[in-house]
Amino acid sequence: MTASILPACARSAERLLRGCALVALLVPFMFGQAAHASEARIARAEIVRGDMGYVLNADIDIELNPRLADAVRRGVSLYFTTELRIERPRWYWFNELVVDRSLDYRLSYHAITRSYRLSIGSFHQSFEKLETAVNTMQRVRNWQVAEFDQLTAGVSHEVELRFRLDTSQLPKPFQVTAIGSRDWNLGTDWVTWTFLPGAAGLR
């Protein structure tokens, strides 16, 4: 009986050690993923009534990792987008998508002037430091996202918001490099909240 128990115990111990070794390998990876995910987040967001419609104000915490910062300094333009969706619930069917908008940024470096340029649509602004240009993207102010008649007053609407690096706009070689690379996967999770037109829409 003893001879049959000892090998079984030895096999169990071996499996336990292998399991512990696997956990030891996975834990740094898991924490590395969590640390990477924390590089960008929506810190604050609200929809309020403006002069011509409903506008979004938001604060986004983002930090370019060394790989992205080096790419900009070497002349690679980076494209970012703030995406917003507003849905109106329907009890008889899926929610109705009433607003689907994006605010697009282009961040580039000009070697001749030694300045960073941030383009938002047709608006351009130059900065001496990369950090200053990034900080400008972090503050979204008075971005009109809907006309007054697009949202039904007194009816709750579901709002979704996120910010991300748009790798599809990169040059082809960098698009290939970005596939599966955490360094090029900068973005926030979707943040959701309920907005009632006619009342403050603070998240």
Secondary structure, DSSP 8 states (H G I E B T S, - for coil): -HHHHHHHHHHHHHHHHHHHHHHHHHHHHHHHHHHHHTTEEEEEEEEEE-SSSEEEEEEEEE---HHHHHHHHTT--EEEEEEEEEEE--TTSS-EEEEEEEEEEEEEEETTTTEEEEEETTEEEEESSHHHHHHHHHEEEEEEEE-GGGS-TTS-EEEEEEEEE-GGGS-HHHHHHHTT-GGG--B---EEEEE-TTS-EE-
